[in-house]
Amino acid sequence: MEVVIPYQGRPHQAAAWDAIKRFSIYVWHRRAGKTVFCINALIRRILSNERSSPRGAYICPLYKQAKAIAWAYLKEYSRPVPGVRFNESELRAIYPNGAEIQLLGADNCDALRGRYLDSVVIDELAQCPPRLWTEIIRPALADRKGTAMLIGTPFGRNNLFYEFYRDAQAQPGWNRSLLRYNDTNVLDTDEIEALKREMSKAEFGQEFECDWDAAVKGSYFGELMRNAEDEGRITRIPHEPTLPVDLSFDLGMANRTVVWFWQTLGAEIRAIRCVAFEGTGLPDMLRTITGYGFNLRRFYLPHDVRVRELGTGKSRLEILKSLGVADCEVVRNLPLIDGIEATRAMLPKVWFDRENCFEGIEALKTYRTEWDDSKRVFKLTPLHSWESDYADSIRMYAVGRREKLGKRKRPDYSKYDRAMA
């Protein structure tokens, strides 16, 4: 059966259609038509797939974004397919050949595990957890030789989206496309001039000139992490068996628990590992931690570790101690901004293991505050996104270590003075 989808692409979209490969990256300016282009490519790929029950997905950083951005387009361009059905509650299009396309959010990316995919679109990959691609989506494409389209506008250079774009030309099966506003002529001159007047230079550069060097708005640690990269402090950091290992925790109830592993040598601070646990109890978590074979010393824990759980009547601090954790440092509950400043003060001394701290490093690069559109100022609180758990955990170490060092007694040099007399 031949189905005609009512989509007439603009010249730049038609050129991209002809150049499409298994893995394609589209860095197009805002309003260039990325979503419409990719929805139509996704429908075509799924309907023409000869495997049984092909599956496609369109993924945004947040589930509500996927619904707002792509659901209307998916229905509009799927309706010409005879017998197509739409599941509104699951944001799923079901086609008569057994194929399906579903809209999903990366805000609960572990819920996406276990499924196979024949084709996927990831929108704004730079704002998604890196493990969405490395641990979940790429393996889901493997056995069926699935395809992927990665789209967005630049979000600085400190993220996976930029790295994929940078390396795409040298990778077999990959291609890339970057289109600035003057490459497409979608927006007329008067509108461009109005946008330049109303937006900051960085905003216009990011959204319409696809400038990778435009600053990520509201980033707390972006420049510091860029410095760490430039200074060679994000590299291979082997575990040193003669040094003890300290751990810092962000203990989640409903969210994940993130643990950073630290070693220090003089003023040098080494982040040798970063691990995220999802839905894991303290005994299993501790079993994994001790399994690394490190000489564990101190656990830096958030203040709410003392709160008793209603089910057990015990606090998580009591549970940890019952499991044999002797040195637990409950970090003082400082105002959040003070903890962020303590982290900023510590980061220039930190060396990161690139492989074992990969997702934590990516989180620190893009951890940011939220912009208040109505007041046109940055909010005083961080944007609560996947990066928050990693930043909160490192904050426990920055504050706890600073206070632990502050408690050290100054040496009494007077006796040496007397000895010299």
KEGUTI-478815 format. One record per residue (C-alpha): residue number from 1; residue in one letter; z, x, y. Coordinates in steps of 0.02 Angstrom, whole numbers. Layout:
<sites>
+------+------+--------+--------+--------+
: paza : ronu :      w :      u :      v :
+------+------+--------+--------+--------+
:  NUM :    a :      Z :      X :      Y :
...
+------+------+--------+--------+--------+
</sites>
This chain:
<sites>
+------+------+--------+--------+--------+
: paza : ronu :      w :      u :      v :
+------+------+--------+--------+--------+
:    1 :    m :      0 :      0 :      0 :
:    2 :    e :    -42 :     62 :    174 :
:    3 :    v :     85 :     24 :    309 :
:    4 :    v :     45 :     52 :    493 :
:    5 :    i :    198 :     93 :    599 :
:    6 :    p :    175 :     48 :    784 :
:    7 :    y :    208 :    221 :    852 :
:    8 :    q :     89 :    309 :    970 :
:    9 :    g :    157 :    481 :   1010 :
:   10 :    r :    132 :    573 :   1173 :
:   11 :    p :     25 :    731 :   1168 :
:   12 :    h :    174 :    847 :   1143 :
:   13 :    q :    239 :    737 :   1002 :
:   14 :    a :     69 :    733 :    918 :
:   15 :    a :     60 :    923 :    926 :
:   16 :    a :    235 :    935 :    849 :
:   17 :    w :    182 :    814 :    711 :
:   18 :    d :     39 :    928 :    661 :
:   19 :    a :    154 :   1081 :    656 :
:   20 :    i :    297 :   1003 :    558 :
:   21 :    k :    369 :   1106 :    414 :
:   22 :    r :    506 :   1085 :    286 :
:   23 :    f :    637 :   1137 :    414 :
:   24 :    s :    596 :   1105 :    597 :
:   25 :    i :    698 :   1134 :    755 :
:   26 :    y :    657 :   1035 :    912 :
:   27 :    v :    738 :   1094 :   1073 :
:   28 :    w :    664 :    968 :   1193 :
:   29 :    h :    722 :    918 :   1366 :
:   30 :    r :    815 :    756 :   1393 :
:   31 :    r :    701 :    602 :   1385 :
:   32 :    a :    562 :    697 :   1296 :
:   33 :    g :    568 :    575 :   1150 :
:   34 :    k :    657 :    677 :   1015 :
:   35 :    t :    743 :    528 :    934 :
:   36 :    v :    589 :    416 :    924 :
:   37 :    f :    484 :    559 :    857 :
:   38 :    c :    611 :    605 :    723 :
:   39 :    i :    647 :    425 :    670 :
:   40 :    n :    462 :    399 :    639 :
:   41 :    a :    444 :    564 :    548 :
:   42 :    l :    596 :    518 :    442 :
:   43 :    i :    525 :    346 :    397 :
:   44 :    r :    357 :    423 :    350 :
:   45 :    r :    437 :    559 :    244 :
:   46 :    i :    547 :    436 :    150 :
:   47 :    l :    412 :    305 :    120 :
:   48 :    s :    286 :    435 :     61 :
:   49 :    n :    411 :    523 :    -53 :
:   50 :    e :    359 :    504 :   -235 :
:   51 :    r :    531 :    539 :   -309 :
:   52 :    s :    636 :    395 :   -371 :
:   53 :    s :    751 :    311 :   -243 :
:   54 :    p :    721 :    432 :    -99 :
:   55 :    r :    862 :    445 :     28 :
:   56 :    g :    856 :    489 :    212 :
:   57 :    a :    989 :    508 :    346 :
:   58 :    y :   1001 :    522 :    534 :
:   59 :    i :   1163 :    610 :    582 :
:   60 :    c :   1246 :    624 :    753 :
:   61 :    p :   1409 :    712 :    800 :
:   62 :    l :   1495 :    542 :    807 :
:   63 :    y :   1458 :    386 :    705 :
:   64 :    k :   1458 :    277 :    860 :
:   65 :    q :   1328 :    392 :    937 :
:   66 :    a :   1212 :    368 :    789 :
:   67 :    k :   1225 :    180 :    808 :
:   68 :    a :   1196 :    183 :    996 :
:   69 :    i :   1054 :    310 :    991 :
:   70 :    a :    952 :    274 :    835 :
:   71 :    w :    991 :    106 :    754 :
:   72 :    a :    876 :      2 :    865 :
:   73 :    y :    734 :    126 :    841 :
:   74 :    l :    757 :    130 :    652 :
:   75 :    k :    743 :    -60 :    644 :
:   76 :    e :    598 :    -70 :    766 :
:   77 :    y :    488 :     54 :    674 :
:   78 :    s :    539 :     -5 :    500 :
:   79 :    r :    503 :   -191 :    526 :
:   80 :    p :    315 :   -177 :    487 :
:   81 :    v :    362 :   -124 :    309 :
:   82 :    p :    349 :   -281 :    201 :
:   83 :    g :    513 :   -326 :    118 :
:   84 :    v :    623 :   -207 :    218 :
:   85 :    r :    807 :   -259 :    235 :
:   86 :    f :    941 :   -200 :    356 :
:   87 :    n :   1126 :   -182 :    319 :
:   88 :    e :   1207 :   -195 :    490 :
:   89 :    s :   1382 :   -146 :    433 :
:   90 :    e :   1322 :     15 :    349 :
:   91 :    l :   1180 :     53 :    471 :
:   92 :    r :   1061 :     62 :    324 :
:   93 :    a :    875 :     19 :    308 :
:   94 :    i :    826 :    -26 :    128 :
:   95 :    y :    642 :    -21 :     83 :
:   96 :    p :    556 :   -113 :    -61 :
:   97 :    n :    513 :     49 :   -155 :
:   98 :    g :    700 :     85 :   -174 :
:   99 :    a :    703 :    208 :    -27 :
:  100 :    e :    845 :    203 :    101 :
:  101 :    i :    883 :    278 :    271 :
:  102 :    q :   1060 :    275 :    338 :
:  103 :    l :   1137 :    324 :    504 :
:  104 :    l :   1292 :    433 :    488 :
:  105 :    g :   1420 :    527 :    593 :
:  106 :    a :   1480 :    706 :    574 :
:  107 :    d :   1654 :    657 :    636 :
:  108 :    n :   1703 :    632 :    453 :
:  109 :    c :   1580 :    751 :    373 :
:  110 :    d :   1680 :    772 :    212 :
:  111 :    a :   1643 :    589 :    175 :
:  112 :    l :   1459 :    640 :    163 :
:  113 :    r :   1489 :    753 :     13 :
:  114 :    g :   1419 :    708 :   -157 :
:  115 :    r :   1258 :    623 :   -102 :
:  116 :    y :   1080 :    686 :   -121 :
:  117 :    l :    953 :    684 :     21 :
:  118 :    d :    765 :    696 :     28 :
:  119 :    s :    754 :    707 :    217 :
:  120 :    v :    879 :    718 :    359 :
:  121 :    v :    884 :    725 :    549 :
:  122 :    i :   1035 :    807 :    630 :
:  123 :    d :   1050 :    765 :    815 :
:  124 :    e :   1147 :    888 :    927 :
:  125 :    l :   1189 :   1008 :    786 :
:  126 :    a :   1280 :   1121 :    910 :
:  127 :    q :   1414 :    987 :    929 :
:  128 :    c :   1436 :    957 :    741 :
:  129 :    p :   1552 :   1057 :    627 :
:  130 :    p :   1451 :   1206 :    559 :
:  131 :    r :   1502 :   1163 :    381 :
:  132 :    l :   1405 :   1000 :    399 :
:  133 :    w :   1248 :   1104 :    369 :
:  134 :    t :   1312 :   1249 :    265 :
:  135 :    e :   1426 :   1155 :    145 :
:  136 :    i :   1360 :    977 :    143 :
:  137 :    i :   1183 :    944 :    203 :
:  138 :    r :   1092 :   1100 :    144 :
:  139 :    p :   1161 :   1086 :    -34 :
:  140 :    a :   1118 :    899 :    -33 :
:  141 :    l :    935 :    944 :     -1 :
:  142 :    a :    923 :   1081 :   -132 :
:  143 :    d :    879 :    999 :   -299 :
:  144 :    r :    751 :    879 :   -222 :
:  145 :    k :    675 :   1009 :   -105 :
:  146 :    g :    725 :    899 :     41 :
:  147 :    t :    670 :    920 :    221 :
:  148 :    a :    767 :    928 :    385 :
:  149 :    m :    738 :    909 :    571 :
:  150 :    l :    869 :    984 :    688 :
:  151 :    i :    859 :    921 :    867 :
:  152 :    g :    952 :    935 :   1031 :
:  153 :    t :    963 :   1017 :   1200 :
:  154 :    p :   1044 :   1189 :   1222 :
:  155 :    f :   1233 :   1198 :   1214 :
:  156 :    g :   1253 :   1382 :   1256 :
:  157 :    r :   1214 :   1526 :   1138 :
:  158 :    n :   1380 :   1525 :   1047 :
:  159 :    n :   1337 :   1401 :    909 :
:  160 :    l :   1239 :   1373 :    749 :
:  161 :    f :   1099 :   1276 :    835 :
:  162 :    y :   1052 :   1425 :    942 :
:  163 :    e :   1063 :   1544 :    794 :
:  164 :    f :    945 :   1434 :    692 :
:  165 :    y :    824 :   1423 :    838 :
:  166 :    r :    831 :   1611 :    866 :
:  167 :    d :    795 :   1652 :    684 :
:  168 :    a :    674 :   1511 :    641 :
:  169 :    q :    514 :   1608 :    674 :
:  170 :    a :    560 :   1740 :    546 :
:  171 :    q :    615 :   1617 :    409 :
:  172 :    p :    486 :   1551 :    285 :
:  173 :    g :    472 :   1362 :    289 :
:  174 :    w :    545 :   1349 :    464 :
:  175 :    n :    466 :   1314 :    632 :
:  176 :    r :    532 :   1283 :    806 :
:  177 :    s :    478 :   1197 :    966 :
:  178 :    l :    554 :   1215 :   1140 :
:  179 :    l :    490 :   1101 :   1278 :
:  180 :    r :    552 :   1103 :   1459 :
:  181 :    y :    520 :    961 :   1580 :
:  182 :    n :    364 :   1046 :   1649 :
:  183 :    d :    292 :   1064 :   1472 :
:  184 :    t :    281 :    877 :   1440 :
:  185 :    n :    251 :    793 :   1610 :
:  186 :    v :    354 :    645 :   1549 :
:  187 :    l :    450 :    637 :   1714 :
:  188 :    d :    361 :    628 :   1881 :
:  189 :    t :    392 :    750 :   2023 :
:  190 :    d :    498 :    631 :   2129 :
:  191 :    e :    615 :    599 :   1984 :
:  192 :    i :    634 :    785 :   1947 :
:  193 :    e :    677 :    820 :   2129 :
:  194 :    a :    806 :    680 :   2128 :
:  195 :    l :    885 :    749 :   1969 :
:  196 :    k :    896 :    923 :   2046 :
:  197 :    r :    988 :    851 :   2197 :
:  198 :    e :   1110 :    747 :   2094 :
:  199 :    m :   1150 :    871 :   1954 :
:  200 :    s :   1229 :   1042 :   1960 :
:  201 :    k :   1116 :   1190 :   1929 :
:  202 :    a :   1196 :   1219 :   1759 :
:  203 :    e :   1178 :   1036 :   1709 :
:  204 :    f :    995 :   1028 :   1758 :
:  205 :    g :    963 :   1196 :   1674 :
:  206 :    q :   1040 :   1136 :   1511 :
:  207 :    e :    967 :    961 :   1504 :
:  208 :    f :    793 :    983 :   1577 :
:  209 :    e :    750 :   1168 :   1576 :
:  210 :    c :    823 :   1200 :   1402 :
:  211 :    d :    918 :   1349 :   1469 :
:  212 :    w :   1022 :   1427 :   1329 :
:  213 :    d :   1125 :   1523 :   1457 :
:  214 :    a :   1185 :   1369 :   1551 :
:  215 :    a :   1374 :   1364 :   1532 :
:  216 :    v :   1451 :   1237 :   1414 :
:  217 :    k :   1538 :   1119 :   1533 :
:  218 :    g :   1727 :   1127 :   1520 :
:  219 :    s :   1736 :   1261 :   1384 :
:  220 :    y :   1910 :   1339 :   1372 :
:  221 :    f :   1867 :   1493 :   1271 :
:  222 :    g :   1676 :   1506 :   1277 :
:  223 :    e :   1668 :   1658 :   1391 :
:  224 :    l :   1809 :   1746 :   1298 :
:  225 :    m :   1720 :   1720 :   1131 :
:  226 :    r :   1558 :   1782 :   1208 :
:  227 :    n :   1652 :   1938 :   1262 :
:  228 :    a :   1719 :   1959 :   1085 :
:  229 :    e :   1541 :   1952 :   1019 :
:  230 :    d :   1475 :   2074 :   1149 :
:  231 :    e :   1619 :   2196 :   1118 :
:  232 :    g :   1592 :   2195 :    930 :
:  233 :    r :   1757 :   2107 :    891 :
:  234 :    i :   1672 :   1976 :    783 :
:  235 :    t :   1626 :   2079 :    632 :
:  236 :    r :   1686 :   2120 :    456 :
:  237 :    i :   1877 :   2135 :    458 :
:  238 :    p :   1943 :   2184 :    286 :
:  239 :    h :   2117 :   2132 :    233 :
:  240 :    e :   2236 :   2280 :    248 :
:  241 :    p :   2354 :   2274 :     96 :
:  242 :    t :   2489 :   2379 :    182 :
:  243 :    l :   2510 :   2253 :    324 :
:  244 :    p :   2599 :   2085 :    310 :
:  245 :    v :   2502 :   1925 :    343 :
:  246 :    d :   2564 :   1790 :    461 :
:  247 :    l :   2496 :   1613 :    458 :
:  248 :    s :   2479 :   1482 :    594 :
:  249 :    f :   2460 :   1297 :    555 :
:  250 :    d :   2397 :   1138 :    631 :
:  251 :    l :   2472 :   1016 :    507 :
:  252 :    g :   2369 :    857 :    503 :
:  253 :    m :   2425 :    691 :    434 :
:  254 :    a :   2263 :    592 :    437 :
:  255 :    n :   2159 :    740 :    498 :
:  256 :    r :   2130 :    907 :    415 :
:  257 :    t :   2256 :   1047 :    412 :
:  258 :    v :   2192 :   1213 :    478 :
:  259 :    v :   2271 :   1381 :    437 :
:  260 :    w :   2231 :   1548 :    521 :
:  261 :    f :   2282 :   1710 :    434 :
:  262 :    w :   2336 :   1855 :    546 :
:  263 :    q :   2374 :   2040 :    533 :
:  264 :    t :   2430 :   2151 :    677 :
:  265 :    l :   2423 :   2337 :    704 :
:  266 :    g :   2501 :   2389 :    869 :
:  267 :    a :   2418 :   2287 :   1006 :
:  268 :    e :   2271 :   2243 :    892 :
:  269 :    i :   2270 :   2066 :    820 :
:  270 :    r :   2159 :   2031 :    671 :
:  271 :    a :   2104 :   1857 :    616 :
:  272 :    i :   2058 :   1892 :    435 :
:  273 :    r :   2034 :   1714 :    372 :
:  274 :    c :   2029 :   1533 :    428 :
:  275 :    v :   2043 :   1389 :    304 :
:  276 :    a :   2033 :   1200 :    327 :
:  277 :    f :   2116 :   1082 :    203 :
:  278 :    e :   2064 :    900 :    194 :
:  279 :    g :   2181 :    775 :    111 :
:  280 :    t :   2278 :    913 :     24 :
:  281 :    g :   2465 :    904 :     -6 :
:  282 :    l :   2581 :   1048 :     40 :
:  283 :    p :   2609 :   1108 :   -140 :
:  284 :    d :   2421 :   1122 :   -174 :
:  285 :    m :   2394 :   1199 :     -3 :
:  286 :    l :   2526 :   1331 :    -34 :
:  287 :    r :   2454 :   1365 :   -206 :
:  288 :    t :   2285 :   1404 :   -128 :
:  289 :    i :   2364 :   1513 :      7 :
:  290 :    t :   2467 :   1617 :   -113 :
:  291 :    g :   2314 :   1633 :   -224 :
:  292 :    y :   2234 :   1750 :    -98 :
:  293 :    g :   2360 :   1883 :   -150 :
:  294 :    f :   2415 :   1926 :     27 :
:  295 :    n :   2587 :   1991 :     74 :
:  296 :    l :   2639 :   1833 :    167 :
:  297 :    r :   2771 :   1850 :    301 :
:  298 :    r :   2793 :   1715 :    434 :
:  299 :    f :   2728 :   1537 :    448 :
:  300 :    y :   2703 :   1476 :    629 :
:  301 :    l :   2721 :   1288 :    626 :
:  302 :    p :   2705 :   1146 :    754 :
:  303 :    h :   2862 :   1059 :    816 :
:  304 :    d :   2825 :    897 :    721 :
:  305 :    v :   2851 :    989 :    556 :
:  306 :    r :   3033 :    935 :    573 :
:  307 :    v :   2990 :    748 :    572 :
:  308 :    r :   3046 :    663 :    411 :
:  309 :    e :   2916 :    566 :    313 :
:  310 :    l :   2961 :    385 :    278 :
:  311 :    g :   2905 :    394 :     96 :
:  312 :    t :   3005 :    547 :     43 :
:  313 :    g :   3141 :    554 :    175 :
:  314 :    k :   3103 :    741 :    192 :
:  315 :    s :   3021 :    838 :    331 :
:  316 :    r :   2874 :    950 :    294 :
:  317 :    l :   2983 :   1096 :    349 :
:  318 :    e :   3107 :   1052 :    211 :
:  319 :    i :   2964 :   1036 :     86 :
:  320 :    l :   2895 :   1207 :    133 :
:  321 :    k :   3066 :   1287 :    114 :
:  322 :    s :   3092 :   1203 :    -54 :
:  323 :    l :   2926 :   1280 :   -108 :
:  324 :    g :   2994 :   1454 :    -69 :
:  325 :    v :   2932 :   1484 :    108 :
:  326 :    a :   3076 :   1579 :    187 :
:  327 :    d :   3015 :   1631 :    360 :
:  328 :    c :   2963 :   1474 :    454 :
:  329 :    e :   2946 :   1489 :    643 :
:  330 :    v :   2940 :   1317 :    723 :
:  331 :    v :   2843 :   1344 :    884 :
:  332 :    r :   2918 :   1273 :   1044 :
:  333 :    n :   2831 :   1115 :   1104 :
:  334 :    l :   2756 :   1180 :   1266 :
:  335 :    p :   2638 :   1077 :   1375 :
:  336 :    l :   2464 :   1086 :   1300 :
:  337 :    i :   2389 :   1178 :   1448 :
:  338 :    d :   2522 :   1314 :   1435 :
:  339 :    g :   2476 :   1339 :   1252 :
:  340 :    i :   2292 :   1351 :   1298 :
:  341 :    e :   2333 :   1483 :   1428 :
:  342 :    a :   2434 :   1580 :   1298 :
:  343 :    t :   2282 :   1576 :   1185 :
:  344 :    r :   2168 :   1634 :   1325 :
:  345 :    a :   2286 :   1780 :   1358 :
:  346 :    m :   2285 :   1829 :   1173 :
:  347 :    l :   2099 :   1814 :   1134 :
:  348 :    p :   2044 :   1977 :   1218 :
:  349 :    k :   2152 :   2070 :   1090 :
:  350 :    v :   2087 :   1977 :    936 :
:  351 :    w :   1963 :   2043 :    807 :
:  352 :    f :   1883 :   1908 :    699 :
:  353 :    d :   1812 :   1919 :    523 :
:  354 :    r :   1642 :   1840 :    547 :
:  355 :    e :   1622 :   1773 :    370 :
:  356 :    n :   1798 :   1715 :    327 :
:  357 :    c :   1831 :   1642 :    500 :
:  358 :    f :   1657 :   1573 :    529 :
:  359 :    e :   1699 :   1390 :    564 :
:  360 :    g :   1853 :   1435 :    666 :
:  361 :    i :   1749 :   1553 :    774 :
:  362 :    e :   1620 :   1417 :    804 :
:  363 :    a :   1759 :   1295 :    851 :
:  364 :    l :   1834 :   1413 :    980 :
:  365 :    k :   1663 :   1438 :   1060 :
:  366 :    t :   1642 :   1254 :   1101 :
:  367 :    y :   1822 :   1188 :   1116 :
:  368 :    r :   1818 :   1103 :   1284 :
:  369 :    t :   1893 :    978 :   1403 :
:  370 :    e :   1817 :    808 :   1436 :
:  371 :    w :   1722 :    761 :   1594 :
:  372 :    d :   1780 :    605 :   1685 :
:  373 :    d :   1620 :    524 :   1749 :
:  374 :    s :   1710 :    400 :   1861 :
:  375 :    k :   1818 :    529 :   1952 :
:  376 :    r :   1690 :    671 :   1933 :
:  377 :    v :   1822 :    795 :   1877 :
:  378 :    f :   1873 :    875 :   1713 :
:  379 :    k :   2014 :    786 :   1624 :
:  380 :    l :   2177 :    880 :   1597 :
:  381 :    t :   2165 :    856 :   1409 :
:  382 :    p :   2041 :    929 :   1284 :
:  383 :    l :   1904 :    825 :   1205 :
:  384 :    h :   1971 :    773 :   1035 :
:  385 :    s :   1834 :    829 :    917 :
:  386 :    w :   1818 :    934 :    759 :
:  387 :    e :   1856 :   1092 :    860 :
:  388 :    s :   2030 :   1031 :    907 :
:  389 :    d :   2114 :   1066 :    740 :
:  390 :    y :   2057 :   1248 :    741 :
:  391 :    a :   2109 :   1272 :    923 :
:  392 :    d :   2279 :   1190 :    895 :
:  393 :    s :   2314 :   1305 :    747 :
:  394 :    i :   2272 :   1464 :    843 :
:  395 :    r :   2377 :   1399 :    987 :
:  396 :    m :   2528 :   1394 :    871 :
:  397 :    y :   2507 :   1580 :    839 :
:  398 :    a :   2476 :   1625 :   1021 :
:  399 :    v :   2633 :   1535 :   1081 :
:  400 :    g :   2742 :   1581 :    931 :
:  401 :    r :   2695 :   1763 :    933 :
:  402 :    r :   2723 :   1777 :   1120 :
:  403 :    e :   2896 :   1701 :   1106 :
:  404 :    k :   2938 :   1804 :    952 :
:  405 :    l :   2894 :   1963 :   1046 :
:  406 :    g :   2995 :   1904 :   1195 :
:  407 :    k :   3150 :   1889 :   1084 :
:  408 :    r :   3148 :   2071 :   1035 :
:  409 :    k :   3294 :   2169 :   1102 :
:  410 :    r :   3256 :   2311 :   1219 :
:  411 :    p :   3309 :   2480 :   1145 :
:  412 :    d :   3470 :   2552 :   1214 :
:  413 :    y :   3410 :   2717 :   1286 :
:  414 :    s :   3580 :   2759 :   1362 :
:  415 :    k :   3641 :   2845 :   1204 :
:  416 :    y :   3491 :   2961 :   1208 :
:  417 :    d :   3531 :   2999 :   1389 :
:  418 :    r :   3708 :   3045 :   1338 :
:  419 :    a :   3643 :   3152 :   1198 :
:  420 :    m :   3538 :   3249 :   1321 :
:  421 :    a :   3684 :   3279 :   1438 :
+------+------+--------+--------+--------+
</sites>
